[in-house]
Amino acid sequence: MERKDIRKGDTVIVERAGDVIPAVVRVITEKRQGSEILLPVPESCPVCGGEVVRVPGEVAVRCVGLACPAQLLERVKHFAARRAMDIDGLGEKFIEQLLNLKLVQDVADIYTLTEEDFMQFERMGKKLSENLLHAIENSKTRDLSRLIFALGIRHVGEHTAKLLADAFGTIDHLARASEEELTSIREVGPQVAASIADFFKNEENLRVIERLTAYGVRPKVEEKRVGGRFTGRTFVFTGALTRFSRDEAKRMVEQEGGHAAGSVSKKTDYVVAGAEAGSKLDKAVQLGVRVLTEEQFLELMREAGSATEGEFPEPVR
């Protein structure tokens, strides 16, 4: 619209492009009467008021809000689908009734539903309502990859969701990942990474995910990623490591529930610095992130499961 100077109220010449798509060839500027209006790029969603994003290289401006009413029907359908959270019996007709009755404002509301809510439906019996509630309860422990896919993040299909689940281990780690960390995963390119990052920058999306957790959604993850000494902690390794390889270090961290990231941020818990550590070490010092030598890191690993927070070795500055 900017390139062709198309305005609201203009008269335009349209032709078929590729025998199907109508394309605006040009504006007939001589027919303008002065009342035509320039339309700016939207800064917020006209329905929910949420932030909109435009992925580099794409034209479309999109709302990414999980709770946007304009997208709610399709988002809930996708979330409940067999390949996602697989909520057996919760099909489109029932979802439409949930929305019409305003019982569901976002996907997290599914986990607040009661038998009394379902009994408001047309042709709903006690047995069917019990089956729906049982299906909803069962969905709380689906695999993490299914939950990631169910969130409907643009460009994240089932395969990519599995890659992300394997790489990050928890939805919290994924939500905190930088674009640099995301693109370090094989098959995740800049466009996909930007889409994921934009999704988790949205405050409403983060609130929905928090509510999913509060309502008991506990996706299955590999045993090595949960219940460990460093669950929820993020490590970054930098410099020349002599006591172990980066792959070995990542494995040790993950076995204790932690996450090995590729870049330092204010959310990083530890930086393990080898010889000739450069910008990552500098950034850690600048941000006040705890810095460990290789020996101190190995000591943490040996103490994993028995040490308390106060027993951590002092950082090296």
N, C-alpha and C positions, 0 to 999 in steps of 0.2 A: 504493500500500500504506500509506503514511503517512496519507494523507487519510482512508482508510476503516478505518484501524487493523486491517489484515489481518496475522495472525501465523501462523507455522508451527504446524500442529496445529488451526487453527480449522475450524469448520463454517460454510459460507457458502451463501448463496442465489445461484444463477447463472441468468441468462436469456439468450436469444439477442438480440444487438444487430444490427439491420440484417439479420435473418434468417440471419446467418452466424456472426458473432464472439461467442463466449461472454463475457459480462460479469458480474463479481461485483457483485451489487446491494448486499448488506450482509452483515455478519458476525452470526451468531447468538450473541451474547455470552453468553446465558444457558446455553449448552452448554459454555462454557469450564470447564476443570478445574484451571487454574493451571499447567499444564505447557507452555502455548503460548509460543513464542519469537519475540521481535521480530527481524526480519532487517534489519541495517544496510545502507546503500548500500555496495557493494564498493569498497574502496580499491585493490585490485590484482586482476589477472586470476587466477582460481582454477587455471588450467592452467599458465601460464608465469610468473606472479608479477609481470608487467610492469604499468606504470602504466595505469590506465583513465581515460577522459575522458567527460564528458557535455557535449555541445554545448548552449549556452543555447537554451532553447525546446524542447528535446527531452527525452523521458523516459529513453530507453535509455542505459545505461552500457556503453561499449564498450572493448575492448582494441584498440589500434592497432598492436600489435607485428608486424612483418613475419615474425618467426621463431616466433610463437606456434603450437605444435603443433596446437591446436584449429582453426586457420584455414589451416594450411599447404597442404593439398590444393587448396583453392579459390584460394589466393593464387598457387600455382605454375601452376595451370591458366590463371588470368587472365594471369599474366606471360608465359607461352609462347604465348598465343592469337594468332591471325592479325592482329587489329587492334592488338595490343600489340607484343611483341618478335618475333612471327611466327617461332617456332622450329618449322619444318616437321617433322612426324612425331612431335613430342613431345606425344602426346595423353594422355587421362586414364588409360588402362591402363598406359602406360609410367611415368607420374608416380606412380601407385599403387605400382608395383614399386620405384621409386626411394625412396619413403618407407618401404615395408616393409623394404627392405634398409638403411635409415638412411643412404643415400648423399647425401640432401639434407635439410638442417635449416632452410635458408632459401633464397630465390631466388638468392643469390649462389653457392651451392654448385653450381648448374647449370654454372657455368663452370670447375669443377674436375674434371668427369667425364672419364673415360678410356675407351678401348675395352674394357679389362678390366672396368670397372664395368658397361658395357652387356652384355657377354658373360655376365653372371650372370643375365640375363633369360631367361624361357621363350621358346622359338622365336626366338631372336636369332641372326642370322648376321653374318658379318664385313662384308658390303656394307651391311646396314641400320645397323649400329653406326657405320660410316664416314659414312653419310648423316646420321645424327643429330649426330655431332660436327661435320660440315661446317655443318649448319643452326645449331648453337649458335655456332660461330665467326662465321658471317655476321651473326648477330643483334647482335654487339657494336657495329656501326656504324649501327644504326637511328637514325631522327630522334629528337632530344631529346624531342619531344612524345610519341612512342611510349613512351619510357622513363618519362616522368612518368605517363602513363596506366597503364603496366604495374605501377607501384608500388601501385596499388589504393587511392589516397587517397580517402577517402569524399567524395562530391559532385564529384569531379573526373573528368568524362568526357572523351571525345576532343576535343571542342571547347574545353573549359576548359584541357585540357592544351596545346593549340596556343597559346592565349592566353598561358599561363604561359611556354611556351618562347620565344615571341616577345618577351615583356616582360623576361625575366631572362637568357636566353641560355645559362646553364649550370645544372646541378643544384645547384652550390655556391651560386650567387647566390639561387636559389629557396629553398634550405634556410635561408639567413640572413635572408630577408625578414620584415619585421614585418607584423602584421595591417593596419596603416595603409598600408603599401606595397602589400599585396595588394589591399585594397579600392580603391586608386587605379586599378586596372585595370578598364576597362569590362566589365561583366557578371560581375564577381567581387564578390559581396555579403558581408556580415558572417559569415553561416553558413559559406559556402565558405572564407572567409579563416581562420576559427577552426579549421576542420577541417584545413586545410593546415598551419597553425602547430602544432597539436597533433601532427600526424604527425611533423614535423621536430623537435619537442621530445623525442621518444622516443629515448633514447640507443641502444637496440638498432637502431632504424631507421637512424640515422646510421652505425652500425658496418657494417650490411649495404651501405649505399651506398658506404662507403669500400672495402669488399671488392670490390664490383662494379668500381670504378675500378681497384683493384689487379690484378684478373683480366683487365683489358684492355677493359672496356666503355667505349667512346668514342663517345657519341652524336653524330650530325651536327648541327652548328649553322651559322648563317650565317657566312660568311667574315669579315665585319666584326667578329665577336665573339671570334675566336680569334687567338692569335699576336701580339696588339697590345702596345703599351707598358704598358698598364694592365690586362692580363688578371688577373682576380681582385681588382681594386681597386674600392672603392665611393666614389662622390662624392655629396655633397648640396649643392644650390644654394639660397641663401637671400638675402633682401633684394631690393632693386630692381636688376636687372641692366641695364646700359646698353650693353655692348659686344656682347651677343648675347642671343637669347631662350632660354628654358628648353628649348624643343624643339631649338634649334640646339646648345645645350650638351650635351644628352642624346645627340644624334647624334654629336658629336665624341668623347664618352667611349666610346660603343659601338663606334665605328669603330676604336678602339684597344684593344678587348677589355674595357673597364670596364663598370660598372653605375651608373646614376644613380638613387639612392634618394630617397624622399620624407621620410625622418626620420633623425635622428642617433642613433647607438648606439655602443657601444664597438667595434663591428666596422666603423664608418665609417673610411675612410682619409683623405679630404679633405673639408673644407667650403669652398665657394667663396662668399664673402660680398660682396654688393653693398651699396648704401646702405640705411640703416635696417634692417639685419639685426637680428632680435629673438631669440626664445627658442632657435632652432636654433643661433645663434652662441654664446649663453650656455652651452648644453649642450655644444657642441664644446669650448669653453674648459675647462669643468668636467671633461670626460672626457680632456682632453689630445689631442684630435684636431687634426691639422694644418689650419690655416686659411690660405686663399689669397685674394688679391684677384683681380679679374677679369683684370688684367694678368698676374699670376703664373700663373693658369690657362692663359691663351693662350700664355705662354712654355713651359709644360709641353707644350702641344699641338704647338708648333713643334719642340720638342726630342724629341718622341716617336719612339722607335725608335733614338735615338743617345745619349741621356743615360744616365748610370749613376745609381744610387740617391743617391750623394753629391753629384750635380750639381743635385738638386732645389732650387728657391729656398727660402729660409728662410720659415717661416710668419709671418703678421701676427697679432699678439696684441692 
